[in-house]
Amino acid sequence: MRSGAVLLLLVPVVVLLAGCSQVTSAVSDGAGQVATSAAAAAGGQLTAQICAPVEDGTITADDLKLLETLIVAAGSGNIAPTVRVPLQQVVEGGATVTADASASLRAACETFSVARTEIE
């Protein structure tokens, strides 16, 4: 009789522990999704800042200084390689930015702009 009563007392404890495990898993999954969304949003904002100076088709000395600063932040991995690689080429060119590097970055920014508009 006693073992039956003990088993009856253990059932709610087991159910409670299983429920806690599911809640913990759900909270963890939710936190991961929030972090992923935040990183994507930050990457989108950074890409927009990178693309702003090249919209007019020219890269001035001031634009280059800004891009040199932004490339450090772009190294965090939140920037698509389609934008990061041309950005690196522009910055590496220094004062003598090639027309090809500038055009590649501008094209990548146009693609980013179209994709961002479609999402919104």
Residue frames relative to the residue before (quaternion, step in Angstrom):
aa qw qx qy qz dx dy dz
M 1.0000 0.0000 0.0000 0.0000 0.00 0.00 0.00
R 0.6646 0.5150 -0.3101 0.4437 3.52 0.92 -0.90
S 0.6541 0.5059 -0.3320 0.4539 3.60 0.93 -0.79
G 0.6173 0.5273 -0.3471 0.4695 3.62 1.07 -0.61
A 0.6582 0.4973 -0.3106 0.4722 3.59 0.98 -0.79
V 0.6313 0.5233 -0.3306 0.4673 3.57 1.03 -0.77
L 0.6447 0.5148 -0.3216 0.4648 3.57 0.98 -0.81
L 0.6480 0.5138 -0.3191 0.4630 3.58 0.97 -0.79
L 0.6558 0.4933 -0.3086 0.4810 3.58 1.08 -0.65
L 0.6632 0.5194 -0.3046 0.4445 3.61 1.08 -0.66
V 0.5630 0.6263 -0.3903 0.3721 3.60 1.07 -0.63
P 0.6971 0.4452 -0.3162 0.4646 3.67 0.71 -0.85
V 0.6139 0.5480 -0.3513 0.4465 3.59 1.06 -0.68
V 0.6578 0.5004 -0.3039 0.4739 3.59 0.92 -0.89
V 0.6489 0.5091 -0.3139 0.4704 3.59 0.95 -0.88
L 0.6486 0.5195 -0.3121 0.4605 3.58 0.96 -0.86
L 0.6687 0.4930 -0.3017 0.4677 3.59 0.90 -0.87
A 0.6377 0.5116 -0.3301 0.4717 3.59 0.99 -0.76
G 0.6469 0.5180 -0.3128 0.4639 3.58 0.99 -0.80
C 0.6381 0.5219 -0.3235 0.4645 3.60 0.98 -0.80
S 0.6358 0.5313 -0.3255 0.4556 3.54 1.00 -0.80
Q 0.6627 0.4947 -0.3046 0.4726 3.59 0.97 -0.83
V 0.6386 0.5165 -0.3243 0.4692 3.58 1.00 -0.80
T 0.6427 0.5200 -0.3162 0.4652 3.58 0.94 -0.87
S 0.6571 0.5074 -0.3063 0.4658 3.56 0.95 -0.86
A 0.6579 0.5077 -0.3097 0.4621 3.59 0.94 -0.86
V 0.6510 0.5042 -0.3149 0.4720 3.59 0.95 -0.83
S 0.6495 0.5166 -0.3116 0.4628 3.57 0.95 -0.86
D 0.6528 0.5040 -0.3124 0.4714 3.60 0.94 -0.86
G 0.6527 0.5213 -0.3068 0.4562 3.58 0.97 -0.86
A 0.6528 0.5083 -0.3095 0.4688 3.57 0.97 -0.85
G 0.6382 0.5283 -0.3210 0.4589 3.57 1.03 -0.77
Q 0.6538 0.5069 -0.3081 0.4697 3.57 1.01 -0.82
V 0.6366 0.5181 -0.3281 0.4676 3.57 1.00 -0.79
A 0.6577 0.5068 -0.3117 0.4620 3.58 0.92 -0.88
T 0.6473 0.5144 -0.3163 0.4652 3.59 0.98 -0.82
S 0.6571 0.5056 -0.3045 0.4689 3.57 0.97 -0.87
A 0.6492 0.5156 -0.3156 0.4616 3.57 0.98 -0.83
A 0.6544 0.5056 -0.3138 0.4666 3.59 0.96 -0.83
A 0.6474 0.5093 -0.3203 0.4679 3.59 0.98 -0.79
A 0.6490 0.5116 -0.3158 0.4661 3.59 0.98 -0.83
A 0.6484 0.5078 -0.3137 0.4725 3.57 0.98 -0.84
G 0.6436 0.5188 -0.3133 0.4674 3.56 1.01 -0.80
G 0.6461 0.5225 -0.3116 0.4610 3.55 1.03 -0.78
Q 0.6567 0.5002 -0.3051 0.4749 3.56 1.00 -0.83
L 0.6527 0.5113 -0.3119 0.4641 3.56 0.96 -0.84
T 0.6403 0.5153 -0.3219 0.4700 3.57 0.99 -0.82
A 0.6294 0.5272 -0.3335 0.4634 3.58 1.00 -0.79
Q 0.6507 0.5034 -0.3131 0.4745 3.61 1.01 -0.78
I 0.6341 0.5211 -0.3259 0.4693 3.57 1.07 -0.75
C 0.7250 0.4683 -0.2462 0.4409 3.57 0.91 -0.93
A 0.5405 0.6614 -0.4005 0.3318 3.60 1.07 -0.59
P 0.7181 0.4578 -0.2973 0.4317 3.66 0.74 -0.87
V 0.7238 0.4447 -0.2575 0.4604 3.63 1.11 -0.47
E 0.3868 0.7509 -0.4658 0.2638 3.59 1.26 0.03
D 0.7148 0.4565 -0.2638 0.4594 3.59 0.98 -0.78
G 0.5728 -0.6353 0.3621 0.3703 3.60 1.25 0.03
T 0.7088 0.3732 -0.2665 0.5361 3.59 1.24 0.00
I 0.1984 -0.7462 0.6208 0.1353 3.52 -1.23 0.50
T 0.2096 -0.7938 0.5649 0.0827 3.54 -0.41 1.29
A 0.6875 -0.4431 0.3591 0.4494 3.57 -1.31 0.07
D 0.6491 0.5033 -0.3192 0.4727 3.60 1.01 -0.77
D 0.6172 0.5347 -0.3383 0.4677 3.59 1.05 -0.78
L 0.6556 0.5248 -0.3062 0.4484 3.54 0.95 -0.92
K 0.6324 0.5206 -0.3341 0.4663 3.61 0.99 -0.79
L 0.6491 0.5081 -0.3123 0.4723 3.57 0.98 -0.86
L 0.6691 0.4992 -0.2982 0.4627 3.59 0.90 -0.90
E 0.6120 0.5412 -0.3449 0.4622 3.59 1.07 -0.70
T 0.6522 0.4975 -0.3060 0.4832 3.57 1.06 -0.73
L 0.7016 0.4896 -0.2692 0.4423 3.56 0.90 -0.95
I 0.5882 0.5873 -0.3881 0.3981 3.60 1.09 -0.53
V 0.5762 0.5672 -0.3791 0.4501 3.59 1.13 -0.54
A 0.6799 0.4650 -0.2807 0.4927 3.57 0.92 -0.90
A 0.6252 0.5539 -0.3372 0.4342 3.60 1.05 -0.70
G 0.5877 0.5984 -0.3590 0.4096 3.57 1.18 -0.48
S 0.5285 0.6560 -0.4024 0.3584 3.59 1.23 -0.25
G 0.5582 -0.6436 0.3790 0.3614 3.57 1.22 -0.21
N 0.5726 0.6015 -0.3860 0.4016 3.60 1.22 -0.04
I 0.6261 0.5089 -0.3308 0.4896 3.57 1.28 0.00
A 0.4984 -0.6567 0.4773 0.3043 3.56 -0.92 0.92
P 0.5616 -0.6166 0.4291 0.3467 3.60 -0.99 0.77
T 0.5860 0.5903 -0.3734 0.4107 3.60 1.12 -0.58
V 0.7000 0.3805 -0.2536 0.5485 3.59 1.22 -0.42
R 0.6587 0.5471 -0.3203 0.4053 3.59 0.90 -0.91
V 0.6691 0.5154 -0.3172 0.4314 3.61 0.88 -0.89
P 0.6896 0.4357 -0.3139 0.4859 3.67 0.78 -0.81
L 0.5871 0.5615 -0.3700 0.4507 3.59 1.11 -0.63
Q 0.6496 0.5106 -0.3158 0.4665 3.59 0.93 -0.86
Q 0.6421 0.5249 -0.3244 0.4550 3.59 0.99 -0.83
V 0.6480 0.5135 -0.3179 0.4640 3.58 0.96 -0.85
V 0.6935 0.4773 -0.2812 0.4606 3.56 0.82 -1.01
E 0.6513 0.5134 -0.3211 0.4573 3.60 0.96 -0.79
G 0.6153 0.5642 -0.3417 0.4316 3.59 1.16 -0.57
G 0.2679 -0.7968 0.5012 0.2053 3.55 1.24 -0.43
A 0.8422 -0.1491 0.1260 0.5025 3.55 -1.02 -0.84
T 0.7240 0.3741 -0.2328 0.5307 3.59 1.23 -0.38
V 0.0001 -0.8152 0.5767 -0.0535 3.56 0.56 1.20
T 0.3739 -0.7367 0.5166 0.2249 3.56 -0.76 1.03
A 0.6063 -0.5600 0.4241 0.3729 3.53 -1.21 0.54
D 0.6336 0.5396 -0.3312 0.4447 3.60 1.03 -0.74
A 0.6613 0.4972 -0.3083 0.4696 3.58 0.93 -0.89
S 0.6509 0.5110 -0.3075 0.4697 3.56 0.96 -0.86
A 0.6701 0.4946 -0.2949 0.4684 3.59 0.92 -0.91
S 0.6337 0.5309 -0.3332 0.4534 3.61 1.02 -0.75
L 0.6673 0.4841 -0.3020 0.4787 3.57 0.95 -0.86
R 0.6423 0.5188 -0.3251 0.4610 3.57 0.95 -0.83
A 0.6546 0.5071 -0.3089 0.4679 3.62 0.96 -0.85
A 0.6449 0.5104 -0.3194 0.4707 3.59 0.99 -0.83
C 0.6574 0.5050 -0.3065 0.4678 3.57 1.02 -0.78
E 0.6239 0.5233 -0.3432 0.4681 3.58 1.04 -0.68
T 0.6371 0.5113 -0.3204 0.4796 3.58 1.01 -0.80
F 0.6357 0.5194 -0.3199 0.4730 3.58 0.98 -0.84
S 0.6628 0.5181 -0.3058 0.4458 3.57 0.90 -0.93
V 0.6527 0.4994 -0.3108 0.4775 3.60 0.96 -0.84
A 0.6632 0.5002 -0.3076 0.4641 3.59 0.89 -0.91
R 0.6611 0.5085 -0.3113 0.4555 3.58 0.94 -0.83
T 0.6356 0.5250 -0.3227 0.4651 3.59 1.02 -0.78
E 0.6526 0.5192 -0.3133 0.4543 3.59 0.99 -0.80
I 0.6433 0.5212 -0.3169 0.4626 3.59 1.07 -0.72
E 0.6759 0.4735 -0.2927 0.4830 3.56 0.94 -0.90
